[in-house]
Amino acid sequence: MNNIPNKTFNEQVYEIVSSIPKGYVMTYKQIANKLNCRAYRAVGNALNKNPHPISKVPCHRVIKTNLELGGYAWDIMRKVELLEAEGITFKKIGYDPSKWIVKR
């Protein structure tokens, strides 16, 4: 793993996520790849424990590799609202927003 000196795995994840611009998303896998690892679930666990405000670490901008929204610690509909406010649109498949797919 590409360790930045004196930074924990979670801090490295937060640093990467903080660089995602408004209107864009990144996958858990892409974040893990930037850390030279395959710890996709660990990335999700780190984001679930995000102690920072969304203005600093916008974890709502992280989605699954298949472009589904996945989960969100602060309620999936809040994730939808935040992404829509940034111009992200979805293909709404069924009633479960976690299964909605981000349109590219």
N, C-alpha and C positions, 0 to 999 in steps of 0.2 A: 504494500500500500504506500502511496505517495504521502508520507507524513510531513506536515509543515511543523517545524520545531515548536515545541511548547503548545501545540493545539491538539485538543482531543478530537476524536472522530466526529462527535456532534458539532463542535465548533467549526470544523472543516466543512461539514454539510451546510451549516448556517451561512457560512461565508459564500459558498457556491450559490445557494438559493437567494441570498441577498443581491446577487448580480443579475438575476432574471428580470428583464425590463417589463414594464406594464404592457399588457397586450400579448405577451408571450408565455409559453409553458415549457416545462422541461420534465422529462420522465425520471422516475426513481433510478432506472437503469443508467440514464445519461449521467446523473449525479454520481452514482457509484463508479462509472467508468472514468470520470474526471478524478476520482480518488484512487484510480488504478486498482479497483477491487470489484468483486461481484456481490457485494453485500447490499442488495436492493432492499431487503426487508429491514436491515439495520438503518438504512436511510429513512425509511418510513417511520421506524421507531424513534429516531432522532427528531424528526419533524413533529411527531405526536407529543414530544416533550419540549417543544420549542418555547423557551421562556421569554422570547422577545416579542414585541408588538409586530403586527403584520406589516407595518410601514418599514420595519427594519429587516425582517425575515419573512417575505411573503410566501409562506408555505402553501397557500391556496393555488399557487402557480405550478405545483408539482402534480403530475398525473401518471397513470399507469402506462406501460409500454404499448398496450393495445389501444391507447388514446381514450380509454374510459376514465371518468373522473376519479374513481377510487374513493377513498375515505377522506374525512376531515374532522379533526378533533372538536371543532366549534360548530358542528352541524353541517351536513352536506348541502343543505339549501343556502346556507351562508356562503359556502364556496361557490355555488352557482351564481349568487348575487354579485359577489366580488369579481368573478371572472367576466360576467356579462357587463359590469360597469367598466371593465377594461377593454371591451370590444370582442371578447371571445364568444363564439356561438357554438351551439351543440346540435347534434342529431339526437333527439329525445326518443330513446328506445324504452318503451314501457313506462311504468310508474316509479321505478327506482332510479333516482338521479345519479347514484354512484355508477350506474351502467351507461349513462349518457356518454356519447362520444364527442370529443372536441373536433370541430370542423377546422380543417387547415386551409 
